[in-house]
Amino acid sequence: MRKQIERWFNHKGLRRYGINTVWLLFEKGLRIALSVVAVGLTARYLGPETFGTLAYALSIVSLMMAFGTLGVEEPVIRDLVDPNADRMKILGSVFYLRLLGGVVGCCLVWIYLQSVETNASSALVTAIVILAIVFQSFSVFELFFQSQVRGKYSAIPGLIQQWISLSLKLYLIYVQAGLVWFAIAYVFDAAVLAYGLSVAFQKSGNRLSALKFDFSYSKALLFDFWPLMLGALLTAVYIRIDQVMIKSLLDMTHVGIYASAISLTEVWYVIPVIVCQSLFPAIVAARSNIDIYYRRLENLMSFLAIIAFGICIIFTFFSEFFVNSIFGTKYMLAVGALKISIWSTLFVFLGSVGSRWLIVENMAAESFYRVCVGIVVKASLNYLLIPVMGLNGAALATLFAHISASLIFDLSDRRSWIMFKIKMRALTFYGLPGYIRHFRSSKI
C-alpha cells in the first residue's frame, strides 16, 4: 500500500489533478462555511419576513442568471482544452454573449416588476440584485482555469470575495442597515468576484485586451447547444419554483423560513459536482471496457451515496440544533422542512453521476426531459400540498420531484435501466462490498 501511495504521489499527472482537486475542495468547503455564517447572520438580523423578501428576489435573479450564463460550460471547456484552439476567441465570444444575456435578463426582470409585482419593497430589492447578473460574464475565466487544471487561480478570488462579503454583512448589521443595503451588498459581492477573476486571468499570463468576439463561433455555440441553454433555464425554474409558489400560496414570512431550510440542504449540492469533475474522466477513459466502465460508475455512485446518507442522517437527528444555532428561534418552523428536504441530497448526488453518464452515452436529451418531469411533479405537488401542509408540503414536493427525475425516470427508457440498477444498488448498499474491495485494491 505504501508503494502504491508513493507511485501515485510521484505520478506527474495524478499529482497535478490531485492538487487541483484539493484547491477546489478547499475553496468550496471554506466558501460554504463562510456562506452559511453570512446567511445565518443576515437572516437573524432581518427576521423571517424581510429575509423572505431578499430570498424571493434572489430566487428571481437565479432564474435570470441561468439565462445569462447560457449553460454551455461543458462544450466551452471542451473547446478550451483543444491545444489548437484560439482560446482568446472562445473566451471573448462567451464573455460578450454572457454580457448580452445579462443585459437581456435585467430587462426581462424589470418588465416583470413593472407589469406583475405589486409589493413595492420586493420590486425595489429585486431591481437592485438583478444587476449582479451583468458581472456573471466574468465567470468565463473560471472555465478557462478549469480547462487548464489551475483551480488555484479561481479559488483564491472566490475565497477573498467570500471574506469581504462576510465582513460587509457584519458591518451592515453593526450599523443596523436596511434591506436595500443588503441588496446592494449582493451586487457588490458579484463585482468583487468579477474583479478578482479578471486580475487572476491577467496574473496567469493573459491580457483582457486580447479577448475577441467571433460571430461564427458564437452562432455555432448558440445553434448547436441551445438545448443546454434551455435546460439550464428549466433547471433554475426546477430549483426555485417552490419559493415563488410559497410566496403566492402563503406569504413572505414563510418564504424566509423555507429559504433558511433550503440553504442548509442546497449547500451540499456542490460535493458531487467537484467529485465528478475529478473522477469522471477516469470513468470515461475506461468506456472501451464495459465491465470496468460500469464498475467504476457503481463505485462512484456508492461513494457519493455513503456521503449523502451521512449528511441526511446527521441533519435528520440534529435539525433543531442547526436551525437554532445558525438562524435562531424565529426560524424553528423550518426544522420539519429541513428534515424532509435534506433527503433530496441523496438523489441529487446520484443524479449528478447519472446526468454525466447521459452525456457520455449521447443521451443528453434525456436530461431535458428529466427536468421537465421534475418541474411538473414539483409544481403540481406544491399546489396540492402547500395549502394543506405548509412548508413541509413544499419540502415533500421537492423530495418527490428529485426521486421522480433522478431515479424513477430511468425506467422510462430501456437504455437507462442499467443506471436504475446501479442507483438502486448504491441506495441499498448492495454494491458497498465491491466498492470497498476495489478501493483496497486501488481499482476504483
N, C-alpha and C positions, 0 to 999 in steps of 0.2 A: 504493500500500500504506500509506503514511504517513497519507493522508487517511482510509483505511478504519479504521486503528487509532484515530485521533483521534475518528472518528464513534462507534466502539464505546465509547471512554473517556467521551465526553460523553453517551452514552445512559443516562438515569437508571436504567431497568430493568436493562439489562445490567450497569451498574456495581454495582447492588445485589446481583444474583445472583452476580456475579463476586467481590465482597468476601466474600459468604457462603461461596462455594466455597473461596476461598483460606483462610479461617478453618478450615473443616472439614479441608482437606488438611493445613494446618499442624499442627492439633491431632492428627489421626490419625497423621501422619508422626512427630511427636515422641513421641506415646504409644507407637507401635510400637517406636521406638528404645529408649525407656526400659523398655518391657515386655520386650524381648529381653534387655537388660542384666540386669534383675531376675531373669528366668527363668534365664539363664545362671549368675548368681552363686548363686542358690538351688540349682540342680542340681549345681553344682560342690561346694558345701558339704555338701549332704545325701547325695550319692552316688546311683548308679542305683536301688538297691533302695528306699531311703527316699523319694527323689524320685518313684519309681513309685507308692508308697503315696499321696502327695499328688496326683499326676496322676490316679490312679484315682478318688480322692474327688472331684476337680474335674470329672471326666467324668460322674459320677453327678449332681452338682449341676447341670451344664449341661443335663441332661435335664429336671430339675425346673424350671429357670429358663424353659425353653421352655413348660412347663405354666403357670408362674406369670405370665409376661408376656402370655399369651393369643394372641400372634401376630397382633394386629389393628392393627398400626401404620398400614398404608396407609389403611384406612377411617376410622380416627380422625383422621389428618392431613387427609383429605378433608373430614371434618365440621368440623374446626377452621378450615379455610380459608374456609368459608362465612361471609360478613360478617354474616349474620343469625343465626348460631348462638350459643347460650348456652354459651360456652367453659368457664365455671366448672362447669356441669352435666356437660359432656363429660369434662373433666379429672377432676372429682371422682368420677364414676362409674367411669372406668377405673382411677383410683388405688385405690379401695376394692375393685374386682374383682381387681386385681393383688395387693393385700394379702391378700385371701381366698385367692387362688390360691397365694400364697407359703406361707401357713399350712398349707393342704391338702398342698402339696408336701413341707413339713417332716414332716408326719405320715406321709405315704406312705413317705418315706425311712426314718424311724425304725422303721416297721413292717417294712420290708425288712431293716434292720440286725438287728432282734430275731429275725427268722424265717429269714434266709438267710445273712447274713455271719458267717463263722466266725473271721476274722482280727481279733483284738481291737484292734490298732493301727489297721487300716484302718477299723474301725467307729467308733472314737473320733474320728479325723480327719474322717471323713465326717459324723458327727453335729455336729461343730463348724462345718465350712464350709457346711453346708446352711442355717445361719441367715442367710447372706448373701442368700438369695433374698427374704427379707422386705423388704429395702431396695430391691428392684427396682421396687417400686411408685412410687418417686420418679423413675424414668426416664420417667414420663409427661410430666415437664416438658421433656424433650428433644424429645418430639413437638410440644409447644407451640412451642418455639423453631424447629423445622423448618418448621412451618406459617406462622410469621411471618417466615421467612427471616432469622433473627437467630442465626446459628451461633455468634457470639462468646460469647453468654450460656451456651451449653452447653460450648463449647470450653475456656474458662478454668477452670471447676471440674474438668474432666477432666484438664487439664494439672497443676493443683495436686495433685489426688489422686494422679497418677502419680509426681510428685516425692516426695510424702510416703511413698508405697508403697516406692519405691526406697530412700529414706533409712531407713525402718523395717527393711527387709530387711538393709541394710548393718549396722545396729545389732545385729540378731539374730545375724548371722554373727560380728560382733565379740565378742559376749558368749557365743558358742557355745551358742545356744539350741537346744532340742529341736524335734522335728517339730510338736508340739502348738502351739507358739508361732507357727509359720509358718501353721498353720491359723487361729489366732486373728487373725493379721495380715491374712489374706484377708477375714475378716468385717469387720475394722476398715476396710480399703480400701473396701468396699462402703458402710459407714456414712459415711465421709468424703465419698464422691461424692454420696451421698444428701443430706447436709447442704449441700454446695456447690450442688447443683442447686436445693434449696429456697431458699437465700439468693439465687441468681441469679434465680429466679422472682419473689421479692419485690422485688429491685432493679429488675426490669423494669416495676414499677408494679402488681403484683398482690398479693393477700393470700391466705395459706393458709386463713384462716378463711372465705374466700368459696367454697371448694370445697364442692360439694354432691353427694350421691348421688341419682341419679334412677332409680327402679326400671324405668320404661317404657323409657328409653334403654338401660339395662343389659340388659334382657330382649331387646330388639331386636338389640343387638350380639351377644349370645350365640347367639341363634337364627339370625340371618342369616349370621353369619360363623363358625359352628362348623367348617366345612371348613378355614378358615385356621388355626384353633387346633389342629386335629388335624394339619394339615400341618406346623405349626411344631414340634409334638412329634415327629412322624416324622422331620423334618429333623434334629433333635437326635440322634435314635437313629441316623440315617444317618451322621452325622459321628462319633459317639463309640463306635459298636458295636465298632470294631476294638480299642480299648484294653480294653474289657470282655472280649472274646474272647481277647486276648493273655494277660490275667491267668488266664483259665480254662485255656487250652491250654499256656501257658508258665509265667511267674512274674512277680513284681513288678519284678524287676530289668529284665526285657525291656520291661515297661510303661514304666518310667522312661526307658530308652534310646529307645524308639519315640516317647515323648512329646516328647523333645528334637528328633527329626527332624520330627515333625508340626508343632511350634511354628514352625519355620523355613519351613514350607510355608503353613500357615494364616494367618500374619501378613500375607500379601499379598492375602488374600481381600477386604479392605476396599476395595481400589482400585476394582474395578468398581462397588461399591455407591455410592461417592462420585461417580464419573464418571457413572453412570446417573441419580443424583439430580439432577445438574446439567444434563445434556444431554437426558434423555428427554422432558421437557416440550416441547422444540422439535421432537422427532420426532413426538410425538403431535399437535402443532398442525398438522403437515403431512399428517395422515391423509386429508384430503379430496382430496389429490393423490397417487395411488398411486405414481407414479414417484418423486416427491421423498421420499415416506414411506419406501419401501424403499431408496432410495439413501442416505438418512441412516442407516437401520438398518445397511446394509452398511458405511458409513463408520465408524460407531461400533464395529462388530464388528471391522473391520480395525485400527482404532486400538488396541483392547484386545488383539487378537491380537499386535500388534507388541510391546506392553509385556510380555505374558505370555511370548512367545518369548525376549525379552531376559532375563527373570528365570530362565527354565528353563535357558538356555544357561550363564549365569553360575554357577548352583548345580550344574549337571552337571559342570563342569570344576573348580570350586573348593569342592566339598562338604567335602573333608578339611580345608581351611583354616578354613572357617566353623565346623564342628563342633569342631575342636581349639581354635580361638580363643575360642569362646563357652562351650563345655561342658567341654572338657578331654579328656585321653586316655582316661578311663574310658568315654566315650560314643562312641568311634570306630566301634563296631559300628553306629551309626546312619547312617554315611556311605552305605552301599548303599541303605537305605530312603529316605534323603533324595534321592538321585539319581533314584530311581523316582517317589516321591510328588510331587516338585516339578513334574512334568509334568502333574499333576492341575490345577495352576493354570491352564493353558491352557483346559481345558474348563469350569472354574468361571467363568472370565471370560466365555466365550461363553454359558454357561448363565445368567448373571446378566441378560444382554440378552434372552435367549430367554424367561426367566420373566416379565419385564415385558411383553414382546410378547404373551404368552399372556393376561395380564390385560387389556390393551388390546383384544385380539380376542375377549374374553368366552370364553376357553378355560381359565379358572383351574383347572377340574377336571383338566386335563392335568398341571398341576404336581404335584397329589396323586399321580397315577398314576406320574409320573416318580420321585418319591421312593420310592414302594413298590418300583418296579423296582430302583432303586439299592440299597435295603436288602436285597432278595433276592439280588442279584448279589454285593454286598459280603459278606454273611453266609455265603453258600454258598462263595465263593472263599476267605474267611478260614478256614473249616472245613477246606477241602481243602489250602490252600497253607501255612498257618502251621506245621503239624506237619512239613512237608517242607522249606520254605524259610525258616522263621523270620520275622524282621521284614521281609525282602524280600518274602515272600509276602503279608504284610499290606499292604505298600505297593503291590504289584501289584493286589491286590484293590480297594484304594481307587482306583487309576487306572482299572481296567476298569469299576468302578461309575460313575465320573464320565463316562466315554466312553459307557456304555450310557444313562445318564439324560439327559445333556446333548446328545448327538448322535444316536446310533442310534435312540432312541425317536422322533425326528422322523419316521422312516419309517413309523411305525405309524398315522399319521393323514394323510390326503391334504391336509388344511388346513395342516399344518406342513411339507409338502415344501419350500415356498419358503424356510422358515427353515433347513432342512437344506442347501439350495443355498447360501444366504448364508454359513452357517458354514463350508462346505467351501471357498468362495471365500476366506474370511478365513484358513483354515488353510493353504491352498496359495499365499497371497499373490496369487491371481488378480485380486482386487479392489483390490490395492495401487495400481496406476497411477491408477485412478479416484479413490481416496481422496486421493492426492497432488494430482491435478488439481483436485478440488473444494476441497481445503484452500487451495491457492494462490488460487482464485477466491472464497474465503470462502463457500462454499455447502455447508458440512458439514451 
